[in-house]
Amino acid sequence: MSWNGNDNNKDPWGRKDGPPDIDEAIDQFKKKLGGIFGGSGGSGPGFSKKNIFSGFILVVLIWVGMGIYQVEQAERSVVLRLGEYLDTKGPGLRWNPPIIDSWTVVDVVRVRPHRHDALMLTKDENIVDVTISVQYQINNPEKYVLDIRNPDNSLAQATESALRHVVGSSIMDDALTTGREQIAQLTKARLQDYLDRYETGLQVVIVNIEDSAPPDQVQEAFDDVIKAREDEVRVRNEAETYANGLVPEARGQAQRMIQDAEAYKAQVVAEAQGEATRFDLLLSEYQKAPEVTRNRLYLDALQNVMSNSTKVMVDVEGGNNILYLPLDKIARQSEESVSVQPSGSSPSSSTSIRELTDRVIEEIRKRNRQ
């Protein structure tokens, strides 16, 4: 039973159940194309001169529109005409004839990163794992686009080559500790030299050694080396501290000894000058009264000797007897006698010794006169 009771070959939407007619589809396409160019539904040639000109203008506008593009402030446009370099254009709205010209817009301000990690052999035949980061930018768009096929890949290979050369000329301690900054600077200079020789149009901005470490297999041994180096630094600092405390003390002692020697020198010179002056004065007195001066000198010398002696042996002329004067015992008896005197009349010990000395001298004079 049909949907509307009239035609069994149509569905409810008015479409036939059979396949579409190819001829009918071609006729409909011709009608639409003729309508675009002013034709009469495809029954005759609808291409007039006016319509052809309009179509040409439309094609030209489309062609012109395809050649319009925008170059940003940080970009440069490298233009080729029929495959040959024509010009490099700066920022702004640009136009080049399409198909004839081709252009490549590159960013010359953006800094591009590159990171490389590899095992390197040092000068002292040790292996270190070095991680390096390179930041670069395009400084010559023409060379970047035209002179080399893949500049970024060339930079990666040049980075590895420069790094291996610099690390291979350094020792392991420099590559791992204090020499990392110098290695980075040398790598940057060598890498830029490679890029310039390759004419890549790239400029290296920063080269940084992010990490450098020995392989995992020798990490424990390297930690021991680091600990030993730290102990060495600590011991050296302690030695320097000890030296800084000892050297000034030794210099102070040396300066004190020099000053003592100078003082002793001045003292000896002063005493010698004083003795010479005293001798000159004594000479003048001796010339005035030789006998009195001679006796006075003798008595002063004798008194000086006797004051330092505790026992005196005196030879008696014309006999075999020797007079013995125990000065120490006499002085002790004098002190005991002084100690038993009343407190109101206690003479000093120096006075008693002086009196004792005078008595001894007087006794000697008497014996000499006899």
Buried (B, 14 or more C-beta within 10 A) or exposed (E): EEEEEEEEEBEEEEEEEEEEEEEEEEEEEBBEEBEEBEBEEBEEEBEEEEBEEBEEEEEEEEEEEEBEBEBEEEBBBBBBBEEEEBEBBEEEEBEBEBEEBBBEBBBBEEEBEBEBEBEBEBEEEBEBBBBBBBBBBBBBBBBBBBEBEEBEEBBBEBBBBBBBBBBEEBBBBBBBEEBBEBBBEBBBEBBBEBBBEBBBBBBBBEBBBEEBBBEEEEEEEBEEBEEEEEEEEEEEEEEEEEEEEEEEEEEEEEEEEEEEEEEEEEEEEEEEEEEEEEEEEEEEEBEEEEEEBEEBEEEEEBBEEBEEEEEBEBEEEEEEEEEEBEBEEBBEEBEEEBEEEEEEEEEEEEEBBEEBBEEBBEEBEEEEEE
